[in-house]
């Protein structure tokens, strides 16, 4: 797979926003830069994944948001492979400005952090 020449500048944008969030960890996963809360993936960079033509991110979205975004702007948002069935949304990076991208990334981090918090066992206070 030949890297898309558009990807370097787009990855810099994604990296800058993700790394501005305290606790973000970047690792290579499935051959692409992937950003984690301390425990969960919240953004995956996709550089022309399997020749799909997208230089994009894949990020989790709240229930119903994926469909609404795709309906509203199908040239910008798409259902990514693998994680799309779980409500994640693909975002074509050349079609969003930094503020839109920041909003999607910050919401993805919030969603995955909340999911981690819900999975922790609750502690009961003894009286």
Rosetta silent file (secondary structure, phi, psi, omega in degrees, C-alpha in Angstrom):
SEQUENCE: XXXXXXXXXXXXXXXXXXXXXXXXXXXXXXXXXXXXXXXXXXXXXXXXXXXXXXXXXXXXXXXXXXXXXXXXXXXXXXXXXXXXXXXXXXXXXXXXXXXXXXXXXXXXXXXXXXXXXXXXXXXXXXX
SCORE:     score description
SCORE:     0.000 S_00000001
   1 L     0.000  127.302  179.130    0.000    0.000    0.000 S_00000001
   2 L   -86.062  128.598  178.379    1.428    3.370   -1.026 S_00000001
   3 L   -61.884  141.121  177.768    1.048    6.079    1.596 S_00000001
   4 L   -76.350  127.645 -177.491   -1.236    8.892    0.523 S_00000001
   5 L   -63.020  -18.965  177.797    0.827   12.117    0.253 S_00000001
   6 L   -73.376  -17.018 -167.979   -2.013   14.051    1.922 S_00000001
   7 H   -70.505  -32.758 -175.810   -1.632   12.010    5.065 S_00000001
   8 H   -59.687  -49.846  179.815    1.418   13.644    6.661 S_00000001
   9 H   -65.846  -38.308 -179.365   -0.197   17.048    7.169 S_00000001
  10 H   -68.322  -40.328  177.353   -3.474   15.460    8.235 S_00000001
  11 H   -62.450  -38.098  177.239   -1.760   13.200   10.761 S_00000001
  12 H   -59.900  -41.645  177.779   -0.028   16.256   12.247 S_00000001
  13 H   -61.055  -49.710 -178.189   -3.461   17.877   12.755 S_00000001
  14 H   -62.285  -46.474 -178.652   -4.884   14.776   14.413 S_00000001
  15 H   -60.283  -43.723 -179.165   -1.797   14.247   16.556 S_00000001
  16 H   -61.646  -43.095 -179.546   -1.795   17.861   17.770 S_00000001
  17 H   -69.346  -48.019 -178.932   -5.444   17.692   18.847 S_00000001
  18 H   -60.975  -43.849 -177.602   -5.199   14.242   20.439 S_00000001
  19 H   -72.705  -11.235  174.996   -2.000   15.082   22.304 S_00000001
  20 L   -78.019   -9.209  179.588   -3.600   18.241   23.710 S_00000001
  21 L   -95.463  120.129 -179.134   -5.841   15.946   25.776 S_00000001
  22 L   -59.052  133.019  177.383   -4.209   14.918   29.036 S_00000001
  23 L    96.722   -5.202  179.838   -3.744   11.176   29.334 S_00000001
  24 L   -69.981  138.052  175.973   -3.615   10.434   25.592 S_00000001
  25 E  -126.041  130.818  177.118   -1.256    7.669   24.520 S_00000001
  26 E  -103.817  133.078  176.155   -0.324    7.095   20.875 S_00000001
  27 E  -140.482  158.814  171.130    0.568    3.615   19.630 S_00000001
  28 E   -85.124  127.269  177.547    0.685    1.912   16.256 S_00000001
  29 E  -137.844  130.603 -176.728   -2.265   -0.452   15.952 S_00000001
  30 L    54.078   34.097  175.350   -3.197   -2.314   12.788 S_00000001
  31 L    80.133    4.655 -177.747   -0.377   -0.445   11.055 S_00000001
  32 E  -130.641  152.476  173.558   -1.726    3.055   11.746 S_00000001
  33 E   -60.110  131.122 -177.209   -1.284    5.680   14.478 S_00000001
  34 E  -133.983  139.913 -173.666   -3.973    5.052   17.074 S_00000001
  35 E  -114.312  132.935 -174.071   -4.802    7.180   20.089 S_00000001
  36 E  -119.200  144.551  159.428   -5.845    5.771   23.449 S_00000001
  37 L   -68.193 -178.926  176.650   -7.317    7.077   26.657 S_00000001
  38 L   -54.935  -23.561 -174.786   -5.261    5.358   29.309 S_00000001
  39 L  -124.871  -21.398 -171.717   -7.335    2.209   28.619 S_00000001
  40 L  -133.263  151.617  173.673   -9.358    2.453   25.378 S_00000001
  41 E   -68.858  134.937  173.724   -8.967    3.492   21.742 S_00000001
  42 E  -125.431  -16.180  174.212  -10.668    6.796   20.994 S_00000001
  43 E  -149.014  132.946  172.937   -9.245    7.733   17.566 S_00000001
  44 E  -117.621  129.436  174.889   -7.784    5.655   14.781 S_00000001
  45 E   -83.906  136.675 -179.069   -5.981    7.370   11.904 S_00000001
  46 E  -127.056  110.556 -177.825   -6.789    5.778    8.549 S_00000001
  47 E  -101.706   86.755  178.926   -4.425    6.470    5.655 S_00000001
  48 L    55.812   49.768 -175.779   -6.212    5.175    2.553 S_00000001
  49 H   -54.643  119.274 -178.189   -7.157    1.990    4.432 S_00000001
  50 H    48.986   35.541  176.820   -7.160   -0.906    1.956 S_00000001
  51 H    70.775   25.965 -177.300   -7.273    1.631   -0.882 S_00000001
  52 L   -78.119   -6.643  177.636  -10.597    3.159    0.181 S_00000001
  53 L    85.179   -2.894 -178.806   -9.485    6.674   -0.796 S_00000001
  54 L   -96.739  132.667  161.295  -10.034    8.180    2.664 S_00000001
  55 E  -107.418  105.193 -163.532   -7.435   10.021    4.705 S_00000001
  56 E  -148.553  174.937  163.809   -9.571   10.044    7.804 S_00000001
  57 E  -115.188  155.554  169.456  -10.064    9.291   11.440 S_00000001
  58 E  -115.901  129.835 -176.733  -12.395    6.707   12.867 S_00000001
  59 E  -144.337  147.929  176.954  -13.919    7.695   16.193 S_00000001
  60 L   -68.343  149.811  177.710  -16.724    6.487   18.453 S_00000001
  61 L  -133.309  154.418  177.798  -19.941    8.466   18.401 S_00000001
  62 L   -63.990  157.584 -179.881  -22.940    8.547   20.705 S_00000001
  63 L   -51.317  131.178  178.136  -25.956    6.440   19.698 S_00000001
  64 L    86.201  -17.111 -176.105  -27.621    7.838   16.572 S_00000001
  65 H   -70.518  -42.149 -179.675  -24.861   10.348   15.819 S_00000001
  66 H   -53.522  -53.329 -178.310  -23.140    8.262   13.134 S_00000001
  67 H   -61.392  -41.894 -179.122  -26.314    8.001   11.018 S_00000001
  68 H   -63.856  -43.851  179.849  -27.182   11.672   11.507 S_00000001
  69 H   -64.962  -44.304 -179.528  -23.724   12.863   10.453 S_00000001
  70 H   -63.774  -40.749  178.666  -23.626   10.608    7.394 S_00000001
  71 H   -64.920  -40.750 -177.489  -27.089   11.733    6.334 S_00000001
  72 H   -71.454  -39.123 -174.188  -26.198   15.400    6.816 S_00000001
  73 L  -146.058   74.519 -175.737  -22.788   15.304    5.079 S_00000001
  74 L   -66.525  -16.302  175.458  -22.078   12.037    3.237 S_00000001
  75 L   -82.951  -13.367 -178.112  -18.950   13.477    1.571 S_00000001
  76 L  -105.904  -41.887 -174.991  -17.464   14.201    4.998 S_00000001
  77 E  -113.689  146.794  179.866  -18.683   11.378    7.233 S_00000001
  78 E  -151.197  165.147  177.621  -18.859    7.645    6.532 S_00000001
  79 L   -90.170  109.699 -176.801  -19.357    4.298    8.217 S_00000001
  80 L   -74.312  154.932  176.395  -15.866    2.827    8.635 S_00000001
  81 L   -65.523  160.856  175.578  -15.179   -0.880    8.253 S_00000001
  82 L    69.909  -60.234 -173.796  -14.881   -3.073   11.353 S_00000001
  83 L   -98.978   -9.215 -179.891  -15.955   -0.458   13.926 S_00000001
  84 H   -61.685  -34.094  179.546  -18.796    1.192   12.010 S_00000001
  85 H   -68.184  -15.822  176.768  -21.248   -1.443   13.181 S_00000001
  86 H   -96.429    9.835  176.521  -20.499   -0.293   16.749 S_00000001
  87 L    95.081    1.809  177.799  -21.460    3.296   15.949 S_00000001
  88 L   -70.143  153.429 -179.802  -18.032    4.674   15.116 S_00000001
  89 E  -122.711  141.178  172.719  -17.900    7.332   12.431 S_00000001
  90 E   -91.451  141.038 -179.243  -15.278    8.000    9.777 S_00000001
  91 E  -126.399  114.384  177.424  -14.333   11.637    9.224 S_00000001
  92 E   -69.851  112.464 -169.486  -12.691   12.672    5.937 S_00000001
  93 H   -64.853  -32.408 -179.285   -9.994   15.008    7.250 S_00000001
  94 H   -71.085  -10.252 -175.334   -9.782   17.265    4.187 S_00000001
  95 H  -104.351   -0.086  179.042  -13.477   18.101    4.602 S_00000001
  96 L  -125.161  146.484  175.593  -13.438   19.385    8.218 S_00000001
  97 L   -85.637  175.455 -175.685  -11.764   22.381    9.777 S_00000001
  98 H   -62.003  -35.227 -179.769   -9.754   22.200   12.984 S_00000001
  99 H   -67.728  -42.234  177.072  -12.703   23.184   15.195 S_00000001
 100 H   -63.421  -44.867 -179.695  -14.937   20.434   13.777 S_00000001
 101 H   -62.304  -43.775  178.962  -12.123   17.908   14.096 S_00000001
 102 H   -60.754  -41.435 -179.842  -11.403   18.980   17.660 S_00000001
 103 H   -62.857  -44.206  179.455  -15.087   18.598   18.590 S_00000001
 104 H   -63.686  -45.747 -177.735  -15.246   15.039   17.197 S_00000001
 105 H   -65.741  -45.233 -179.610  -11.992   14.017   18.888 S_00000001
 106 H   -64.859  -37.883  177.524  -12.863   15.510   22.271 S_00000001
 107 H   -66.557  -39.312  178.054  -16.309   13.866   22.205 S_00000001
 108 H   -62.025  -43.435  178.161  -14.704   10.521   21.313 S_00000001
 109 H   -62.146  -44.515  179.756  -12.314   10.837   24.259 S_00000001
 110 H   -60.831  -45.403 -179.688  -15.207   11.735   26.569 S_00000001
 111 H   -60.547  -44.985 -176.410  -17.279    8.770   25.396 S_00000001
 112 H   -74.549  -31.504  175.523  -14.476    6.265   25.868 S_00000001
 113 H   -67.897  -41.867  178.196  -13.439    7.674   29.244 S_00000001
 114 H   -63.364  -38.966  178.832  -17.063    7.449   30.426 S_00000001
 115 H   -63.394  -40.806  177.183  -17.227    3.866   29.154 S_00000001
 116 H   -63.855  -41.681 -179.525  -14.098    3.013   31.166 S_00000001
 117 H   -64.515  -37.791  179.657  -15.569    4.651   34.258 S_00000001
 118 H   -69.071  -26.525 -177.366  -18.818    2.643   33.914 S_00000001
 119 H   -82.890   -8.688  178.013  -16.888   -0.618   33.678 S_00000001
 120 L   -76.399  139.334  176.843  -15.171   -0.068   37.039 S_00000001
 121 L   -66.397  139.964  179.242  -16.761   -1.907   39.959 S_00000001
 122 L   -79.845  149.597  177.651  -18.506    0.449   42.326 S_00000001
 123 L  -105.333  135.184  177.258  -17.365    0.662   45.910 S_00000001
 124 L   -99.301  139.833  177.127  -19.850    0.668   48.713 S_00000001
 125 L   -82.581  138.078  176.523  -19.198    2.672   51.820 S_00000001
 126 L   -93.384  137.794 -176.699  -19.446    0.796   55.056 S_00000001
 127 L  -100.088    0.000    0.000  -21.365    2.475   57.776 S_00000001
